[in-house]
């Protein structure tokens, strides 16, 4: 990809300078600019791929959790004797109140 090998050494104030004379300074600046732009593009691509991966993983995880919740609801319905296998929960009906026996004879 790059035909020119970069060997930079630190100088004052944390700046970088390659080992070439002042004649090549404009070319070196252009090369360094292209190198940094390429590096930033690579970082952006990797960040985007990682973000997409995280979002996909979260969506799949939420789908699995919803499936587990639906299964739990169906299991609870079966335990209660409610028929029907609708995947979405419905409003539970009120239990029947049985009349009290004992004090009604008077």
Residue pairs with C-beta under 8 A, 6 or more apart in sequence:
2 35
4 31
6 18
6 31
6 32
6 35
7 18
7 19
8 16
8 17
8 18
9 16
9 17
9 18
9 19
10 16
11 17
16 32
18 24
18 28
18 32
20 28
70 87
70 88
73 89
74 85
74 87
77 83
77 84
